[in-house]
Amino acid sequence: MRRLVLSAAGLLAVLAWARPALASGSAGEEPFSFLMLDANARPVALGGAYTALAADENALLYNPAGLGRIGRSGATFMHNQYFAGITQEYASLVAPQGWGVSLNLLNSGDIQETTLSNPDGTGLGNTGLTDLALSVGYGRAVADSLSLGAGVKYIQEDIADVRGRDFAVDLGVLYAAPEGKGLSLGAALQNLGPAVKFQEAQESLPLNARLGAAYAFEVFGQRSALSLDVTKEKSQAALVAAGAEMVIAQVMPIRVGFNTGNNAGPGVTAGAGWLYRDFALDYAFVPFGDLGMAHRVSVTWRWGAANADSSKEAPKL
């Protein structure tokens, strides 16, 4: 176990800086810290301020109540090219009946093994860290403007030859003002579950609370939105994220954001996209100072007729 901890310590330290939603401190040493990573290029470009906007394919990651306001079937796929050889893959599928599934996978690449007696790892070879979360959830509109949702996820972390795995639950609520008002409010409680056993050690999940607000409006005829999130992970200080989006000529979204949790960089995020019929291509980047840049590219496809109950959907952004 001692050799395992030393082998993975370097990567976990990097992830402590790499998580846009993570403050400095001991959380970088906790297992399953990847659950706090943003995914999909649109939320990332908005600084992760997405709790009140998640009535789409990203609902299970930010607020499962958004599943209750899905208007059409949709799927999204994302690749995240981090620094230091770290990669993240994310995919999600949602249906207007309120169901959704998602897969989130983080791979560290090769890490040099070390021990107390051999801190340089000479002759020890490489190891790796892989994280996986498989989620399924359901959301339902319980009133014209209010929806509730819940998700269950299987989570697994492999460090060298040691594996920790368990189940966790997410709960959410989303208020979407009637069409034309543009306001939405959301709240979620994430990663509820028991401690996870790694060999003889017991490790807690990163329990996290989210509060968010968003407002959709038009500027010179261009669809626009502002979003704001406050998140609080157990044993960490509260973090603030904000984002702004404008869809130029109904086809080209431009996005900027800010997150107080990026300790390695200035905290700014940005991105752009292209909308064509039922397809969306989105890109986002996040600077991390001397560590480099993180680049996310996502593709989204929606199909089927729009839900007949238009009051069920969140404000169009």
Phi and psi restraints in degrees (value plus and minus 20) as a CYANA .aco file:
   2 ARG   PHI     -82.2   -42.2
   2 ARG   PSI     -61.7   -21.7
   3 ARG   PHI     -84.8   -44.8
   3 ARG   PSI     -59.1   -19.1
   4 LEU   PHI     -81.0   -41.0
   4 LEU   PSI     -67.0   -27.0
   5 VAL   PHI     -82.8   -42.8
   5 VAL   PSI     -63.5   -23.5
   6 LEU   PHI     -86.7   -46.7
   6 LEU   PSI     -55.8   -15.8
   7 SER   PHI     -84.7   -44.7
   7 SER   PSI     -58.1   -18.1
   8 ALA   PHI    -113.9   -73.9
   8 ALA   PSI     -29.4    10.6
   9 ALA   PHI     -79.6   -39.6
   9 ALA   PSI     -60.9   -20.9
  10 GLY   PHI     -82.7   -42.7
  10 GLY   PSI     -64.0   -24.0
  11 LEU   PHI     -85.8   -45.8
  11 LEU   PSI     -63.6   -23.6
  12 LEU   PHI     -82.9   -42.9
  12 LEU   PSI     -54.9   -14.9
  13 ALA   PHI     -84.4   -44.4
  13 ALA   PSI     -61.1   -21.1
  14 VAL   PHI     -82.8   -42.8
  14 VAL   PSI     -63.6   -23.6
  15 LEU   PHI     -84.3   -44.3
  15 LEU   PSI     -48.2    -8.2
  16 ALA   PHI     -81.3   -41.3
  16 ALA   PSI     -54.3   -14.3
  17 TRP   PHI    -106.0   -66.0
  17 TRP   PSI     -48.6    -8.6
  18 ALA   PHI     -96.8   -56.8
  18 ALA   PSI     -41.8    -1.8
  19 ARG   PHI     -99.3   -59.3
  19 ARG   PSI      93.5   133.5
  20 PRO   PHI     -81.2   -41.2
  20 PRO   PSI     -40.6    -0.6
  21 ALA   PHI    -126.1   -86.1
  21 ALA   PSI       4.9    44.9
  22 LEU   PHI    -144.1  -104.1
  22 LEU   PSI     106.7   146.7
  23 ALA   PHI    -103.4   -63.4
  23 ALA   PSI     144.2   184.2
  24 SER   PHI     -89.0   -49.0
  24 SER   PSI     137.8   177.8
  25 GLY   PHI     111.4   151.4
  25 GLY   PSI    -179.1  -139.1
  26 SER   PHI     -94.1   -54.1
  26 SER   PSI     -34.6     5.4
  27 ALA   PHI     -82.8   -42.8
  27 ALA   PSI     -46.4    -6.4
  28 GLY   PHI     -84.3   -44.3
  28 GLY   PSI     -36.0     4.0
  29 GLU   PHI    -115.9   -75.9
  29 GLU   PSI     -23.4    16.6
  30 GLU   PHI    -102.2   -62.2
  30 GLU   PSI     131.1   171.1
  31 PRO   PHI     -91.8   -51.8
  31 PRO   PSI     142.5   182.5
  32 PHE   PHI      39.7    79.7
  32 PHE   PSI       4.9    44.9
  33 SER   PHI     -85.1   -45.1
  33 SER   PSI     -37.3     2.7
  34 PHE   PHI     -84.1   -44.1
  34 PHE   PSI     -39.9     0.1
  35 LEU   PHI     -83.1   -43.1
  35 LEU   PSI     -38.2     1.8
  36 MET   PHI    -113.4   -73.4
  36 MET   PSI     -22.9    17.1
  37 LEU   PHI     -93.1   -53.1
  37 LEU   PSI     117.9   157.9
  38 ASP   PHI     -92.4   -52.4
  38 ASP   PSI     134.0   174.0
  39 ALA   PHI    -162.3  -122.3
  39 ALA   PSI     142.8   182.8
  40 ASN   PHI      50.7    90.7
  40 ASN   PSI     115.8   155.8
  41 ALA   PHI     -86.3   -46.3
  41 ALA   PSI     -53.1   -13.1
  42 ARG   PHI     -85.1   -45.1
  42 ARG   PSI     -74.6   -34.6
  43 PRO   PHI     -78.5   -38.5
  43 PRO   PSI     -58.2   -18.2
  44 VAL   PHI     -82.3   -42.3
  44 VAL   PSI     -65.4   -25.4
  45 ALA   PHI     -84.2   -44.2
  45 ALA   PSI     -44.8    -4.8
  46 LEU   PHI    -110.0   -70.0
  46 LEU   PSI      -3.7    36.3
  47 GLY   PHI      55.6    95.6
  47 GLY   PSI     -10.5    29.5
  48 GLY   PHI      65.6   105.6
  48 GLY   PSI     -15.9    24.1
  49 ALA   PHI    -101.4   -61.4
  49 ALA   PSI      64.9   104.9
  50 TYR   PHI    -156.9  -116.9
  50 TYR   PSI     -15.5    24.5
  51 THR   PHI     -80.8   -40.8
  51 THR   PSI     -57.3   -17.3
  52 ALA   PHI    -113.6   -73.6
  52 ALA   PSI     -21.3    18.7
  53 LEU   PHI    -128.5   -88.5
  53 LEU   PSI     -20.8    19.2
  54 ALA   PHI    -101.1   -61.1
  54 ALA   PSI      14.7    54.7
  55 ALA   PHI    -108.7   -68.7
  55 ALA   PSI      33.6    73.6
  56 ASP   PHI    -173.2  -133.2
  56 ASP   PSI    -179.0  -139.0
  57 GLU   PHI     -85.3   -45.3
  57 GLU   PSI     -32.8     7.2
  58 ASN   PHI    -118.4   -78.4
  58 ASN   PSI      -8.2    31.8
  59 ALA   PHI     -78.5   -38.5
  59 ALA   PSI     -63.0   -23.0
  60 LEU   PHI     -84.9   -44.9
  60 LEU   PSI     -43.7    -3.7
  61 LEU   PHI    -104.5   -64.5
  61 LEU   PSI     -48.7    -8.7
  62 TYR   PHI    -137.7   -97.7
  62 TYR   PSI     -59.1   -19.1
  63 ASN   PHI    -184.8  -144.8
  63 ASN   PSI      82.8   122.8
  64 PRO   PHI     -82.8   -42.8
  64 PRO   PSI     -37.0     3.0
  65 ALA   PHI     -84.1   -44.1
  65 ALA   PSI     -43.2    -3.2
  66 GLY   PHI     -81.9   -41.9
  66 GLY   PSI     -41.5    -1.5
  67 LEU   PHI     -83.6   -43.6
  67 LEU   PSI     -44.5    -4.5
  68 GLY   PHI     -97.5   -57.5
  68 GLY   PSI     -23.1    16.9
  69 ARG   PHI    -147.8  -107.8
  69 ARG   PSI       6.8    46.8
  70 ILE   PHI     -97.6   -57.6
  70 ILE   PSI     107.9   147.9
  71 GLY   PHI    -111.0   -71.0
  71 GLY   PSI     -51.0   -11.0
  72 ARG   PHI    -160.8  -120.8
  72 ARG   PSI     138.8   178.8
  73 SER   PHI     -84.9   -44.9
  73 SER   PSI     126.4   166.4
  74 GLY   PHI    -178.4  -138.4
  74 GLY   PSI     136.1   176.1
  75 ALA   PHI    -159.7  -119.7
  75 ALA   PSI     124.4   164.4
  76 THR   PHI    -156.4  -116.4
  76 THR   PSI     127.2   167.2
  77 PHE   PHI    -155.4  -115.4
  77 PHE   PSI     116.3   156.3
  78 MET   PHI    -156.1  -116.1
  78 MET   PSI     122.8   162.8
  79 HIS   PHI    -139.4   -99.4
  79 HIS   PSI     111.7   151.7
  80 ASN   PHI    -137.5   -97.5
  80 ASN   PSI      95.5   135.5
  81 GLN   PHI    -119.1   -79.1
  81 GLN   PSI      79.2   119.2
  82 TYR   PHI    -102.4   -62.4
  82 TYR   PSI    -199.7  -159.7
  83 PHE   PHI    -102.7   -62.7
  83 PHE   PSI     154.6   194.6
  84 ALA   PHI      36.0    76.0
  84 ALA   PSI       6.3    46.3
  85 GLY   PHI      57.3    97.3
  85 GLY   PSI     -13.2    26.8
  86 ILE   PHI    -101.9   -61.9
  86 ILE   PSI     114.8   154.8
  87 THR   PHI    -150.6  -110.6
  87 THR   PSI     134.8   174.8
  88 GLN   PHI    -155.0  -115.0
  88 GLN   PSI     113.6   153.6
  89 GLU   PHI    -140.4  -100.4
  89 GLU   PSI     119.8   159.8
  90 TYR   PHI    -163.6  -123.6
  90 TYR   PSI     116.0   156.0
  91 ALA   PHI    -164.1  -124.1
  91 ALA   PSI     126.0   166.0
  92 SER   PHI    -169.3  -129.3
  92 SER   PSI     127.3   167.3
  93 LEU   PHI    -153.8  -113.8
  93 LEU   PSI     111.6   151.6
  94 VAL   PHI    -151.8  -111.8
  94 VAL   PSI     138.4   178.4
  95 ALA   PHI    -154.2  -114.2
  95 ALA   PSI     129.5   169.5
  96 PRO   PHI     -86.3   -46.3
  96 PRO   PSI     -32.1     7.9
  97 GLN   PHI     -95.1   -55.1
  97 GLN   PSI     -24.6    15.4
  98 GLY   PHI      83.9   123.9
  98 GLY   PSI     -18.5    21.5
  99 TRP   PHI    -115.4   -75.4
  99 TRP   PSI     132.8   172.8
 100 GLY   PHI    -175.3  -135.3
 100 GLY   PSI     131.6   171.6
 101 VAL   PHI    -156.1  -116.1
 101 VAL   PSI     131.6   171.6
 102 SER   PHI    -170.4  -130.4
 102 SER   PSI     136.0   176.0
 103 LEU   PHI    -151.9  -111.9
 103 LEU   PSI     109.6   149.6
 104 ASN   PHI    -149.2  -109.2
 104 ASN   PSI     101.3   141.3
 105 LEU   PHI    -151.8  -111.8
 105 LEU   PSI     107.9   147.9
 106 LEU   PHI    -139.5   -99.5
 106 LEU   PSI     111.5   151.5
 107 ASN   PHI    -147.4  -107.4
 107 ASN   PSI     106.9   146.9
 108 SER   PHI    -100.4   -60.4
 108 SER   PSI     -36.7     3.3
 109 GLY   PHI      57.4    97.4
 109 GLY   PSI    -180.5  -140.5
 110 ASP   PHI    -105.0   -65.0
 110 ASP   PSI     116.8   156.8
 111 ILE   PHI    -145.4  -105.4
 111 ILE   PSI     115.9   155.9
 112 GLN   PHI     -89.3   -49.3
 112 GLN   PSI     105.0   145.0
 113 GLU   PHI     -92.1   -52.1
 113 GLU   PSI     125.5   165.5
 114 THR   PHI    -159.3  -119.3
 114 THR   PSI     141.8   181.8
 115 THR   PHI    -155.3  -115.3
 115 THR   PSI     152.0   192.0
 116 LEU   PHI     -81.0   -41.0
 116 LEU   PSI     -59.2   -19.2
 117 SER   PHI    -103.5   -63.5
 117 SER   PSI     -34.8     5.2
 118 ASN   PHI    -155.3  -115.3
 118 ASN   PSI      50.5    90.5
 119 PRO   PHI     -85.2   -45.2
 119 PRO   PSI     -39.7     0.3
 120 ASP   PHI    -105.9   -65.9
 120 ASP   PSI     -33.4     6.6
 121 GLY   PHI      54.0    94.0
 121 GLY   PSI       0.8    40.8
 122 THR   PHI     -80.6   -40.6
 122 THR   PSI     102.4   142.4
 123 GLY   PHI      59.0    99.0
 123 GLY   PSI     -18.2    21.8
 124 LEU   PHI    -111.6   -71.6
 124 LEU   PSI     -37.4     2.6
 125 GLY   PHI      63.1   103.1
 125 GLY   PSI    -188.4  -148.4
 126 ASN   PHI    -131.4   -91.4
 126 ASN   PSI     138.1   178.1
 127 THR   PHI    -155.6  -115.6
 127 THR   PSI    -188.9  -148.9
 128 GLY   PHI    -180.2  -140.2
 128 GLY   PSI     149.7   189.7
 129 LEU   PHI    -151.0  -111.0
 129 LEU   PSI     109.9   149.9
 130 THR   PHI    -150.4  -110.4
 130 THR   PSI     112.1   152.1
 131 ASP   PHI    -139.5   -99.5
 131 ASP   PSI     122.8   162.8
 132 LEU   PHI    -161.3  -121.3
 132 LEU   PSI     118.2   158.2
 133 ALA   PHI    -154.7  -114.7
 133 ALA   PSI     102.9   142.9
 134 LEU   PHI    -134.4   -94.4
 134 LEU   PSI      98.2   138.2
 135 SER   PHI    -140.4  -100.4
 135 SER   PSI     128.4   168.4
 136 VAL   PHI    -158.5  -118.5
 136 VAL   PSI     121.6   161.6
 137 GLY   PHI    -173.2  -133.2
 137 GLY   PSI     150.6   190.6
 138 TYR   PHI    -164.8  -124.8
 138 TYR   PSI     117.9   157.9
 139 GLY   PHI    -153.1  -113.1
 139 GLY   PSI     133.7   173.7
 140 ARG   PHI    -167.8  -127.8
 140 ARG   PSI     117.3   157.3
 141 ALA   PHI     -97.7   -57.7
 141 ALA   PSI      96.2   136.2
 142 VAL   PHI    -115.4   -75.4
 142 VAL   PSI     -28.0    12.0
 143 ALA   PHI    -175.8  -135.8
 143 ALA   PSI     152.4   192.4
 144 ASP   PHI     -76.0   -36.0
 144 ASP   PSI     -53.2   -13.2
 145 SER   PHI    -138.1   -98.1
 145 SER   PSI     -17.4    22.6
 146 LEU   PHI    -148.2  -108.2
 146 LEU   PSI     114.0   154.0
 147 SER   PHI    -154.1  -114.1
 147 SER   PSI     132.3   172.3
 148 LEU   PHI    -143.8  -103.8
 148 LEU   PSI     134.7   174.7
 149 GLY   PHI    -177.8  -137.8
 149 GLY   PSI     140.6   180.6
 150 ALA   PHI    -167.0  -127.0
 150 ALA   PSI     129.7   169.7
 151 GLY   PHI    -156.6  -116.6
 151 GLY   PSI     127.5   167.5
 152 VAL   PHI    -140.9  -100.9
 152 VAL   PSI     114.8   154.8
 153 LYS   PHI    -153.9  -113.9
 153 LYS   PSI     119.5   159.5
 154 TYR   PHI    -111.7   -71.7
 154 TYR   PSI     105.8   145.8
 155 ILE   PHI    -142.6  -102.6
 155 ILE   PSI     123.9   163.9
 156 GLN   PHI    -166.2  -126.2
 156 GLN   PSI     117.1   157.1
 157 GLU   PHI    -151.6  -111.6
 157 GLU   PSI     106.6   146.6
 158 ASP   PHI    -133.7   -93.7
 158 ASP   PSI     100.2   140.2
 159 ILE   PHI    -140.4  -100.4
 159 ILE   PSI      91.7   131.7
 160 ALA   PHI      36.4    76.4
 160 ALA   PSI    -140.2  -100.2
 161 ASP   PHI    -125.8   -85.8
 161 ASP   PSI      -0.7    39.3
 162 VAL   PHI    -134.2   -94.2
 162 VAL   PSI     115.1   155.1
 163 ARG   PHI    -144.9  -104.9
 163 ARG   PSI     116.1   156.1
 164 GLY   PHI    -140.7  -100.7
 164 GLY   PSI     118.5   158.5
 165 ARG   PHI    -172.4  -132.4
 165 ARG   PSI     131.3   171.3
 166 ASP   PHI    -191.0  -151.0
 166 ASP   PSI    -197.3  -157.3
 167 PHE   PHI    -135.6   -95.6
 167 PHE   PSI     130.1   170.1
 168 ALA   PHI    -159.7  -119.7
 168 ALA   PSI     141.1   181.1
 169 VAL   PHI    -144.4  -104.4
 169 VAL   PSI     120.9   160.9
 170 ASP   PHI    -137.6   -97.6
 170 ASP   PSI     122.8   162.8
 171 LEU   PHI    -148.4  -108.4
 171 LEU   PSI     125.1   165.1
 172 GLY   PHI    -171.0  -131.0
 172 GLY   PSI     140.3   180.3
 173 VAL   PHI    -159.3  -119.3
 173 VAL   PSI     122.6   162.6
 174 LEU   PHI    -160.2  -120.2
 174 LEU   PSI     107.5   147.5
 175 TYR   PHI    -129.8   -89.8
 175 TYR   PSI     103.4   143.4
 176 ALA   PHI    -141.0  -101.0
 176 ALA   PSI      94.2   134.2
 177 ALA   PHI     -80.6   -40.6
 177 ALA   PSI     133.1   173.1
 178 PRO   PHI     -72.0   -32.0
 178 PRO   PSI     132.8   172.8
 179 GLU   PHI     -73.8   -33.8
 179 GLU   PSI     114.4   154.4
 180 GLY   PHI      83.3   123.3
 180 GLY   PSI     -42.2    -2.2
 181 LYS   PHI    -104.1   -64.1
 181 LYS   PSI     -55.4   -15.4
 182 GLY   PHI      62.9   102.9
 182 GLY   PSI     -27.7    12.3
 183 LEU   PHI    -113.6   -73.6
 183 LEU   PSI     118.8   158.8
 184 SER   PHI    -159.5  -119.5
 184 SER   PSI     123.9   163.9
 185 LEU   PHI    -149.3  -109.3
 185 LEU   PSI     121.2   161.2
 186 GLY   PHI    -163.7  -123.7
 186 GLY   PSI     136.2   176.2
 187 ALA   PHI    -168.8  -128.8
 187 ALA   PSI     125.5   165.5
 188 ALA   PHI    -169.1  -129.1
 188 ALA   PSI     128.5   168.5
 189 LEU   PHI    -140.9  -100.9
 189 LEU   PSI     100.4   140.4
 190 GLN   PHI    -137.5   -97.5
 190 GLN   PSI     130.5   170.5
 191 ASN   PHI      46.8    86.8
 191 ASN   PSI      23.0    63.0
 192 LEU   PHI     -99.1   -59.1
 192 LEU   PSI     103.2   143.2
 193 GLY   PHI     155.6   195.6
 193 GLY   PSI     152.0   192.0
 194 PRO   PHI     -95.8   -55.8
 194 PRO   PSI     149.4   189.4
 195 ALA   PHI     -85.6   -45.6
 195 ALA   PSI     128.9   168.9
 196 VAL   PHI    -122.7   -82.7
 196 VAL   PSI     118.0   158.0
 197 LYS   PHI    -115.2   -75.2
 197 LYS   PSI     103.5   143.5
 198 PHE   PHI    -134.1   -94.1
 198 PHE   PSI      85.3   125.3
 199 GLN   PHI      31.6    71.6
 199 GLN   PSI    -140.3  -100.3
 200 GLU   PHI    -111.0   -71.0
 200 GLU   PSI     -22.3    17.7
 201 ALA   PHI    -114.3   -74.3
 201 ALA   PSI     125.2   165.2
 202 GLN   PHI    -130.1   -90.1
 202 GLN   PSI     104.8   144.8
 203 GLU   PHI    -143.5  -103.5
 203 GLU   PSI     116.4   156.4
 204 SER   PHI    -101.5   -61.5
 204 SER   PSI     130.7   170.7
 205 LEU   PHI     -96.1   -56.1
 205 LEU   PSI     134.7   174.7
 206 PRO   PHI     -98.3   -58.3
 206 PRO   PSI      58.6    98.6
 207 LEU   PHI     -78.3   -38.3
 207 LEU   PSI     112.6   152.6
 208 ASN   PHI    -161.2  -121.2
 208 ASN   PSI     117.1   157.1
 209 ALA   PHI    -134.4   -94.4
 209 ALA   PSI     119.8   159.8
 210 ARG   PHI    -148.1  -108.1
 210 ARG   PSI     117.5   157.5
 211 LEU   PHI    -148.7  -108.7
 211 LEU   PSI     114.5   154.5
 212 GLY   PHI    -166.1  -126.1
 212 GLY   PSI     135.6   175.6
 213 ALA   PHI    -159.6  -119.6
 213 ALA   PSI     128.4   168.4
 214 ALA   PHI    -166.3  -126.3
 214 ALA   PSI     131.7   171.7
 215 TYR   PHI    -158.8  -118.8
 215 TYR   PSI     104.1   144.1
 216 ALA   PHI    -123.1   -83.1
 216 ALA   PSI     117.1   157.1
 217 PHE   PHI    -177.5  -137.5
 217 PHE   PSI    -197.7  -157.7
 218 GLU   PHI    -141.8  -101.8
 218 GLU   PSI     121.3   161.3
 219 VAL   PHI    -143.8  -103.8
 219 VAL   PSI      94.3   134.3
 220 PHE   PHI      31.7    71.7
 220 PHE   PSI      19.3    59.3
 221 GLY   PHI      60.7   100.7
 221 GLY   PSI     -17.9    22.1
 222 GLN   PHI    -120.2   -80.2
 222 GLN   PSI     108.2   148.2
 223 ARG   PHI     -81.5   -41.5
 223 ARG   PSI     112.6   152.6
 224 SER   PHI    -161.5  -121.5
 224 SER   PSI     142.8   182.8
 225 ALA   PHI    -175.4  -135.4
 225 ALA   PSI     128.9   168.9
 226 LEU   PHI    -142.5  -102.5
 226 LEU   PSI     122.5   162.5
 227 SER   PHI    -158.8  -118.8
 227 SER   PSI     130.9   170.9
 228 LEU   PHI    -163.9  -123.9
 228 LEU   PSI     112.3   152.3
 229 ASP   PHI    -148.9  -108.9
 229 ASP   PSI     126.2   166.2
 230 VAL   PHI    -144.3  -104.3
 230 VAL   PSI     104.4   144.4
 231 THR   PHI    -141.5  -101.5
 231 THR   PSI     127.0   167.0
 232 LYS   PHI    -158.0  -118.0
 232 LYS   PSI      88.2   128.2
 233 GLU   PHI    -108.9   -68.9
 233 GLU   PSI     125.6   165.6
 234 LYS   PHI     -74.6   -34.6
 234 LYS   PSI     112.4   152.4
 235 SER   PHI      51.4    91.4
 235 SER   PSI     -10.4    29.6
 236 GLN   PHI    -142.6  -102.6
 236 GLN   PSI     138.1   178.1
 237 ALA   PHI     -90.0   -50.0
 237 ALA   PSI     134.9   174.9
 238 ALA   PHI     -87.0   -47.0
 238 ALA   PSI     124.4   164.4
 239 LEU   PHI    -136.4   -96.4
 239 LEU   PSI     130.2   170.2
 240 VAL   PHI    -141.4  -101.4
 240 VAL   PSI     115.4   155.4
 241 ALA   PHI    -151.9  -111.9
 241 ALA   PSI     125.7   165.7
 242 ALA   PHI    -163.8  -123.8
 242 ALA   PSI     129.9   169.9
 243 GLY   PHI    -168.6  -128.6
 243 GLY   PSI     137.7   177.7
 244 ALA   PHI    -159.4  -119.4
 244 ALA   PSI     122.4   162.4
 245 GLU   PHI    -160.4  -120.4
 245 GLU   PSI     119.5   159.5
 246 MET   PHI    -155.2  -115.2
 246 MET   PSI     112.7   152.7
 247 VAL   PHI    -121.6   -81.6
 247 VAL   PSI      83.3   123.3
 248 ILE   PHI     -97.4   -57.4
 248 ILE   PSI     108.5   148.5
 249 ALA   PHI      34.2    74.2
 249 ALA   PSI       6.5    46.5
 250 GLN   PHI      47.1    87.1
 250 GLN   PSI     -12.4    27.6
 251 VAL   PHI    -150.9  -110.9
 251 VAL   PSI     -37.6     2.4
 252 MET   PHI    -147.7  -107.7
 252 MET   PSI      76.2   116.2
 253 PRO   PHI     -92.9   -52.9
 253 PRO   PSI     115.6   155.6
 254 ILE   PHI    -138.3   -98.3
 254 ILE   PSI     110.3   150.3
 255 ARG   PHI    -154.3  -114.3
 255 ARG   PSI     125.3   165.3
 256 VAL   PHI    -158.7  -118.7
 256 VAL   PSI     135.1   175.1
 257 GLY   PHI    -175.8  -135.8
 257 GLY   PSI     155.5   195.5
 258 PHE   PHI    -170.8  -130.8
 258 PHE   PSI     121.8   161.8
 259 ASN   PHI    -160.9  -120.9
 259 ASN   PSI     107.9   147.9
 260 THR   PHI     -95.5   -55.5
 260 THR   PSI     -25.1    14.9
 261 GLY   PHI    -109.0   -69.0
 261 GLY   PSI     -25.7    14.3
 262 ASN   PHI    -105.3   -65.3
 262 ASN   PSI      74.4   114.4
 263 ASN   PHI     -97.5   -57.5
 263 ASN   PSI     -40.9    -0.9
 264 ALA   PHI    -107.7   -67.7
 264 ALA   PSI     -39.4     0.6
 265 GLY   PHI    -152.1  -112.1
 265 GLY   PSI    -190.5  -150.5
 266 PRO   PHI     -93.9   -53.9
 266 PRO   PSI     -30.8     9.2
 267 GLY   PHI      71.3   111.3
 267 GLY   PSI     -24.9    15.1
 268 VAL   PHI    -104.3   -64.3
 268 VAL   PSI     133.3   173.3
 269 THR   PHI    -156.6  -116.6
 269 THR   PSI     139.8   179.8
 270 ALA   PHI    -179.6  -139.6
 270 ALA   PSI     143.0   183.0
 271 GLY   PHI    -198.6  -158.6
 271 GLY   PSI     154.7   194.7
 272 ALA   PHI    -170.4  -130.4
 272 ALA   PSI     149.8   189.8
 273 GLY   PHI    -173.6  -133.6
 273 GLY   PSI     159.3   199.3
 274 TRP   PHI    -163.4  -123.4
 274 TRP   PSI     106.6   146.6
 275 LEU   PHI    -127.5   -87.5
 275 LEU   PSI     108.6   148.6
 276 TYR   PHI    -160.2  -120.2
 276 TYR   PSI      88.1   128.1
 277 ARG   PHI      32.5    72.5
 277 ARG   PSI    -134.8   -94.8
 278 ASP   PHI    -114.6   -74.6
 278 ASP   PSI     -10.8    29.2
 279 PHE   PHI    -136.0   -96.0
 279 PHE   PSI     129.7   169.7
 280 ALA   PHI    -158.4  -118.4
 280 ALA   PSI     112.6   152.6
 281 LEU   PHI    -136.1   -96.1
 281 LEU   PSI     104.3   144.3
 282 ASP   PHI    -149.3  -109.3
 282 ASP   PSI     127.8   167.8
 283 TYR   PHI    -154.8  -114.8
 283 TYR   PSI     123.5   163.5
 284 ALA   PHI    -165.1  -125.1
 284 ALA   PSI     129.1   169.1
 285 PHE   PHI    -155.6  -115.6
 285 PHE   PSI     129.5   169.5
 286 VAL   PHI    -153.4  -113.4
 286 VAL   PSI      99.4   139.4
 287 PRO   PHI    -101.4   -61.4
 287 PRO   PSI     119.2   159.2
 288 PHE   PHI    -143.8  -103.8
 288 PHE   PSI      21.1    61.1
 289 GLY   PHI      39.2    79.2
 289 GLY   PSI    -151.9  -111.9
 290 ASP   PHI     -85.8   -45.8
 290 ASP   PSI     -39.9     0.1
 291 LEU   PHI     -92.5   -52.5
 291 LEU   PSI     -43.5    -3.5
 292 GLY   PHI      95.5   135.5
 292 GLY   PSI    -180.6  -140.6
 293 MET   PHI    -134.0   -94.0
 293 MET   PSI     130.6   170.6
 294 ALA   PHI    -131.9   -91.9
 294 ALA   PSI     113.6   153.6
 295 HIS   PHI    -142.9  -102.9
 295 HIS   PSI     107.8   147.8
 296 ARG   PHI    -139.7   -99.7
 296 ARG   PSI     114.8   154.8
 297 VAL   PHI    -146.1  -106.1
 297 VAL   PSI     110.0   150.0
 298 SER   PHI    -154.0  -114.0
 298 SER   PSI     130.3   170.3
 299 VAL   PHI    -145.0  -105.0
 299 VAL   PSI     111.8   151.8
 300 THR   PHI    -146.4  -106.4
 300 THR   PSI     118.2   158.2
 301 TRP   PHI    -152.0  -112.0
 301 TRP   PSI     112.2   152.2
 302 ARG   PHI    -141.9  -101.9
 302 ARG   PSI     125.8   165.8
 303 TRP   PHI    -167.9  -127.9
 303 TRP   PSI     147.9   187.9
 304 GLY   PHI      67.3   107.3
 304 GLY   PSI     146.3   186.3
 305 ALA   PHI     -91.7   -51.7
 305 ALA   PSI     129.4   169.4
 306 ALA   PHI     -85.2   -45.2
 306 ALA   PSI     128.0   168.0
 307 ASN   PHI     -78.7   -38.7
 307 ASN   PSI     113.6   153.6
 308 ALA   PHI     -83.7   -43.7
 308 ALA   PSI     -48.4    -8.4
 309 ASP   PHI    -109.9   -69.9
 309 ASP   PSI      68.0   108.0
 310 SER   PHI     -86.1   -46.1
 310 SER   PSI     -41.3    -1.3
 311 SER   PHI     -89.7   -49.7
 311 SER   PSI     -33.6     6.4
 312 LYS   PHI     -97.5   -57.5
 312 LYS   PSI     -43.5    -3.5
 313 GLU   PHI    -104.1   -64.1
 313 GLU   PSI     133.4   173.4
 314 ALA   PHI     -94.7   -54.7
 314 ALA   PSI     145.6   185.6
 315 PRO   PHI     -76.2   -36.2
 315 PRO   PSI     119.2   159.2
 316 LYS   PHI     -92.8   -52.8
 316 LYS   PSI     113.2   153.2
